[in-house]
Every structure is written in structure tokens, then in C-alpha cells.
Amino acid sequence: MIKSPFKRHVTLLTSTALLSSMMALPAVAQTNEEDDDGVKVVNVEEITTIGSRRKGRSAGDTPAPIDVISVGEFRQSSASDVQDLLRTSVPSFNINAQPISDAASIVRPANLRGLSPDNTLVLVNGKRRHRGSVISFLGGGISDGAQGVDISALPSIALKRVEVLRDGASSQYGSDAIAGVINFVLKDNAEGGTVEATYGSTYAGDGDNYRISANLGLPIGDTGFVSLSAEYGDTDGTVRSVVRDDVLALIAAGNTDAADFETINSYTDEVPQYWGQPDVEDDLKVFVNSAITLSESAEVYAFGSYAERTVTGGFFYRNPTNRGGVYRGPNVDPLTGALDPDGVASVRVGDLDGVGVGEACPAGIPLTGNAGLIPDPTVLAAVTASANCFSFIETIPGGFVPRFGGDNEDYSIAGGLRGQLEFGAGLDYDLSITHGANRTDFFINNTVNASLGPDTPRNFIPGGQKQTETAINADFVYALPSDFASDINIAFGGEYREETFDLFAGDAASFALGPLADQGFSSSSNGFGGFPNSSSNSQDSYAGYVDIEFDLTEDLTVQGALRYEDYSAFGDTLNYKLAALYNADDHLRIRATYSTGFHAPTAGQANITNVTTQNVNGVLVDQGTLPLSSAAGQLAADFIEAQGNGRPQLGTEEARNISVGFAFDWGAATWTVDFFDIDVDDRVALGANVNFLDALNAVSGTSFDSVGAALTGLDAAGTINRQDFIGLDDLSQFRFFSNSFSTNTRGIDVVGRYGFDLGDGVSNLTLAANYTRTKVTDRGTLNPINDGRVAALEDLLPNIKGSLTWTHAQGPFSTLLRVNYYGGWDDTGNGVNGIGSEFLFDAQVTYEVREGLSIVGGVDNILSNHSDRNPFAGSLGQLYPEAGPFGFNGGQYYLRVRAQF
């Protein structure tokens, strides 16, 4: 785990809060404001801080749809991760468990309205939150290549409410606000606090988790506050795997070592193939929020956070007869092991002195035993007895399963001065600076660097990644008197933003090109290759905006926004928004928006180097992701251009967003219905894989039979510099980020609330439903996406998702019943279409033992429903589809004790 300067960070956050303090938001109220588990209900008006820069605008008075989710509503679940809580509260928000997804298991990618994670802007107290350090190379198709915000670093106990703007807002807030904006508003209490402890587990008896959290509000003099929040917990992994067919075949054939991978009836570190929810250990989160009023017209504010955790997941089983680059050898003579294209399969043998030097070694150990799965004992004995010959079947005869994970650290600090200048009706200002960083240091254990032969370590440190961002903002609002029904609210300002992506080299063995590399043994740590070099790449941008809103008549509100932004790496962009809200009568409001938007590639996407293992049609293949600007990237660009399709480029993606909806009262019920249509063109993506050998042979004009031979030959010919391609010898395919495909996403959101008296208590019914459909309108011509990616974008998520929640408060008891619906979807990763829809049922009961002390018990997924089982479970050992929209753990229960004071 990271042993970072934790005390230094916490001291910095606390002292900064006490000295300067915070909270860049006005006081707010909201409908159904509750305590942390819905014990109390107070009906007041929702005042929102996003979507409009006019003071005191309620969510119902904004031209774009906004959800304001109270902390009580937000936390009614067994989940502790804020992303999992959002999945229940926001129908168009999706997050998966990511059981075997490389670094995406550490910082999980999430989707709003079916779009990429980096198409959603995340704010904390109205300020842009920095991105996570992980780029999701295995993001389930929808999130492939995305670098989104690490929302898991936010402790739920620190939140006052969550605001979700369901509309494009790049012209108001900048890059990424295509699918919408999520604003996490922190608690601002100057007194009181909460302490709670939660324990939960699954019906299956694994996945035990606990969480201890607290919030404390303290006054700073007569005019300030500091709100401190902390959370600590652990979550055990789960196992939802089956014994693989190839393991059973090996055991049946007589491989007694493979029997170690047969028992999976309990969770231990020796699980043969770890497929399930990853372990999350030492999960610490700290948040500070504060503000001090300096005068009647000025306040200084600050907020910040620190978080760290260790996440450990698993990889697929490495079969001792056919794992490429480690075990699988050429066809050989069944008696001698000599190379014979018409012979039998073999286990690869390496010549430690070098081919042609010293004692000769067989090309492979013939697999001639039962079912062709047992190495020939005579040849194996000869290889074992030879000091010059080596095969991994000698040292790891049963195969192996790597364990992969990372230590993640996140911190942020923000502060500023806000108030009003005496200028006519008054000029509101907010001057701020925010700084944040997220770092992940990877580890992979129980694997090999096969090219090192018998000298390979079994545990590796592949290196790390870090994302650092700094933003300086100056925001102003002026109410210009007018003859219209209201003053003209003019908001304007500017922003400077800088981001840096650092790549840290791994230990030497994790990327080494060992002595057996030229004999077909794979280099680098198997499963997740180490980074051979450290690098640091930065980009910055300048932006200016103007946002105008006013009531044209008593019933018609209009809004317009314009933003210009210039990126050092990708040029400039100009975006705008037009919106209107019409109050037809006291019970009906009609609203509509039209906007353009953009997403600029991150410094990480432009410069990342990664080699990972991908499941391609049931075969595990090493694939690389390399910068388009690198030697290999330019080689691929030359290759693509030579085919007459033009040259790939990397720049901003462009969006167009239309939203039309209405809000109405129907008796005691309130309803909102909003239609949206989003076009995103030239999306930044990892395109189709380029065959490395084909590209090299095209450049050389000859036909090398391996990547390693081609690189060596081209270097000798002076065509390339071999050092530019170190660590890539065993790559069969690679890809790079470029502007590629285009999509259209359209759908409808429906939200209804109805409050009524029942018995001696108060009940509330809430319906939230979403329909979203994405279509790929253009695959891209220069670096097109493949069929699998198209299928994932269009069909991996359910088109329909929703929930109906009933809450009731009476005396010391509060109850919740919720039914969640997930429509049908396709398991595109395994080629399984038509996964059926599911209903999941949740229940929660809160009992107030005495004032300030409550006990909460609940069950999520009471019937322990799962997605349809994977029909190919035996081939890869995964019992359920990994992209299941509600996970695969089944029923889960929890018990929570809370003390409030």
C-alpha cells in the first residue's frame, strides 16, 4: 500500500480549512430533505447551484432538467461506494463491478446516458474535480480508453446533496459536459455531527465489508465553519467463478498439479481463478469543507480531500499446455521434440546458452499423454536434467493465475474569495484556485517474465500513473436592470487549466527483454507489462465565457451561453447554448435547450503506453496501446495512410445536444418528462487493432515471420531505432488514440413524486425511469472501431432502467421498499445476445432508539436475482456476464448504527 505523507496531507487540509475556510455555494434548501436514512421529511424548495448562474433558482425554474438528490435518498443502500449509490439514485447512471479489467478494476469507469465516463463533468462544490490516473483500456466497450473522475474517493457521509444536470453544458462549464454534469455538494454544518458504523455481506457469505465514518461541524468564530468528514473501511472480494473446462481436462488427463485449481467453494487467496468483486483494503477518505465571512460582502472559502485504498483483482488462468509466450511451443516430432510442422503440439523449450551454442535442446516437449495434454515424460526428463535447457513446465507444471492490483492515492485542495463589489446593483465575484492529483502504483503477483526463463521473479512492480490538474477561475455575475420582466443576469469569466500525466517506470524485470525473447518467450510481466520509461506530459488551456439569462415575460425565461477555449495541444473551440423555460400555467412548465459541446483528449490519452492481455474470441492475446506520436504510432499512421484512407489525427470531439421536456403537477404528484438527443462526432477512441507484423513488413518491403525478427532486421538496416520499440517484441497487435467514430444517443427521462399521509405517518412514492439508445452513425474511416466495439456501444447497457421507491415515516420507524428494473441487454464481450430483463427488490427499516440514535437494517436484491448465466462459463471460468448492469453478487444485507448530535 502507498505509505504516502498522509499526516502531511491531513495537516495541510485541516490547517488550510481553519485558516482560510470555505464553501463556494449559497445556502440551499430542497424537497424531501432528510437525515442520513430518511428519518425526517421536510418539504421545502429545491435551490440548485448548477445549470443556471442566477441567484436562488430552484430546480423547477431552470431551462434544463436538474435532479437534486438529498443525502437521505442517496444513501439508502448497502453500497458504500458513491458510484454504486448513484446507480440506484440516477437511472441513466451505470457502473459495473469490473472483475478482470486491469486498471479499470482500481478506478472503475461509469457512464451517464450511455456515453463515455469523460463525457460527464464532475464538480465538487461547483468546482471541476480532477480526473483519475487510470485510463480504462478494458472498459467494457463503452468506456474503452476513457479517463474519468475517480468518484470513489468521495465519502458519502461528507455529502449534503447531489445535483445532476441532465443536459449538455460545455458552453457553461467547459470540456466533458456532454452527457451532463454531476455536482457533489459538501456538508456545511458549523455544529453537530454524525458517527456511524456499517457492516454488510452477501447471501453467499463472501464480500464482507465494514465502514466506520464520522462528520463533525465546528464554528470558526462567529461567522465561519469547518465541516470535517472521514471514512475508513474494507471490502472483501467475492468469487463468482466455476472450474474451467481446461482445468478439468488437465486433471482428467493426469496433471495432478492442476488439481490446485479445482476447489472454489470458499474465498481464500488461493482461489484458482479470482473472478468476482475485487478486494478493497485500507479504504480511507477524508474531506474538509469550510468558510469564513470577512464582511457583509466577502467570504473566504476552502475545501479539500485525501483518500487512499488498495484494490486487488485477478486475471485469467494460464494453461500449462497452450499459454502463448510461456508454455505453447511449435509442432514437433512426437518422439524427439525436434521441429516438425506436421507433428504434435508441444510445450516450449528454451536454450539458455543460446540456439546453436553448447548442448542442443529440443524445440519443444511433445504433448503426447492423455488427450494430448501431458508432456512426454522422456523428453521432459531430458530437459529437466539439462543445465542448458529450460521449460516452465518444470517449475510451474500446473499453470498459474496472476493477481493484479494497485495502490491508489487521491488528494485535492481548493480555495478562493467570493463576495460582491459595489457596482450599480452589485457585481458578484468568485476568484478561486483548485489543485488535485490522483496516483496509482500497480503490482502484479504470481506471474512471470517468460523471456527471463528460470531467473524470472514471480512478483513485479509494473510502474504507476499520476494525473495532476490545476485550475484558476475568475467568475462574475451582474444583474443588469432592464425593461423586461426581470433584470438581465449576465455571468462572465475566465479559466486557466493545466493538467499533467506522469508515467512511472516499473522494476527492470517487469519490462525486461530477457535472453529467451528471441526464442519465442514473451517479455515483460505476463498479464500487465511494466512501463520501460518514466515520462511526464502536460497540456493547458485558456477559456472565456459569457452566460445570459432573464425573464423575457412573466412566463418566459430565456438563456444563452457562449464559451471559447484554446488548448495548447489541440487548438481552439467555440461552443454555445440556447435555452428557454415557458410557464404555461401554474401547473405546467415547458423547457427546451440546444447546445454544442466538446471533449478534449487528456494528456494521458495522448501519451500513454500500455501492454495488456485481452480476451479475443476466447483466446488471450497481448495487445498494446501506444501514443500516436510515438515511433510505433507513426509507423501505424504510415501504414494506414498508405492504404489511401488519410492520416489519423488526435483532436477534440464535437457534440450537439437537444433537450425538450415539461414539468407538471397532477393532483398531489409532480412529474418531469425530458427527451434528449445527443450527437457526438469524431469521438476520441482506441481504434481497431493494427497488426504489428503487417505494419512492420509493409515498411520493410519484405516478410519477416515475427515482430522481434522484423524489429531487429529494420534496426540493422537503419530503418528504425530499436530502442524506440523496447518491450514490444511479443506484441501481435496494438492500437492508439485518435479521432474515430460518431454516435447518436437519444432517450427520455421520467421522474415522478407523490407524497401522502398514511395512517399516522407520511409516505412518499418516487418513480425514476430512463430510456437510452445509442447508435454508431459512423465507424470512422482512418482508424475505425471494430464490430465488437460497435455492439458494446449499442447493446451492452439496458435500454430501459428505472426504480419505484416507497418510503414511510411513522413514529420511531422509517421504512423503504424499492423495486429496480433493468431491461434486456447483450453480453457483447462473450457474444451472447438477449440477456433477459430483471426486477430487483430492496428493503430498509430504520428504528430511532432514542433521539439521535438510530439502527438501520436493510437488504438489497432480496430475491438474489442474477443476470442470465454465461453459457460459456467453463471456457473462461466466469459464472455471470461481467458487464451485468447490477453486478453479479446477488443478495446483500447490511446493518448500520448511527449516532447524531
Secondary structure, DSSP 4 states (H G I P E B T S, - for coil): -----HHHHHHHHHHHHHHT----S-----TTB--TTS---B----B-SSS--STT-BGGGSSS-EEEEEHHHHT-SS--SHHHHHHHH-TTEEE---SS-GGGGTS--EEETTS-GGGEEEEETTEEPPPPS--BTTSTTTSTTB----GGGS-GGGEEEEEEE-S--HHHH-TTTTSEEEEEEEP--SS-EEEEEEEEEETTS---EEEEEEEEEEEETTTEEEEEEEEEEEE-----B---HHHHHHHHHT-GGGGGGS--SS--TT-SS--SSPEEEEEEEEEEEEEEEEETTEEEEEEEEEEEEEEEEE---B-TTT-TTTTB---B-TTT--B-TTSB-EEE-EETT-TTSSS---SEEEB-SGGG-SB-HHHHHHHHH-SSEE-HHHH-TT-B--EEEEEEEEEEEEEEEEEEE-STT-EEEEEEEEEEEEEEEEEEES---GGGGGG--S-EEEEEEEEEEEEEEEEEEEEE--SSSS-EEEEEEEEEEEEEEEEEE--HHHH---TTGGGTPPPSSTTBPPPSS-EEEEEEEEEEEEEEEEESSSSEEEEEEEEEEEETTTEEEEEEEEEEEEEEETTEEEEEEEEEEEEPPPHHHHH--EEEEEEETTEEEEEEE--TTSHHHHHHHHHHHHTTS-------EEEEEEEEEEEEEETTEEEEEEEEEEEEES-EEE-SPEEHHHHHHHHHTS--SSHHHHHHHHHHTTSS-GGGGTT-TT-SEEE-EEE--EEEEEEEEEEEEEEEEETTEEEEEEEEEEEEEEEEEE--SSS---HHHHHHHHHSS-SEEEEEEEEEEETTEEEEEEEEEE--EEETTTTEEEEPPEEEEEEEEEEEEETTEEEEEEEESTT---PPPPTTHHHH-BSS-TT-TT-S---EEEEEEEEE-
